[in-house]
Amino acid sequence: MRRCPQCGSNDLFQTVGGYIGSEWRCKRCGYQGAFVVESEEEMPHPEAPKTESPGMNIPLWIRILAIIFLLIIILIALPRW
């Protein structure tokens, strides 16, 4: 069974084909290309939620501000050594 590499659907149809190769199009997500997955197994859905650690939800501006603060502290403390 041929499956779409982007969404895992088996609802594909051949748009171009011949001796050189084939091009497929997915009806579900619109993927168009020569690469398709041939598998009888069910593919995992690519939009499955990823588990993230709760501590990594710090906004980018706070991270940048923390780096600037650390650099200032290092520059102030470095001449004393």
Buried (B, 14 or more C-beta within 10 A) or exposed (E): EBBBBBBBBBEBEEEEEEEEEEBBBBEEBEBEEEEBBEEEEEBEEEEEEEEEEEEEEEEEEEEEEEEEEEEEEEEEEEEEE
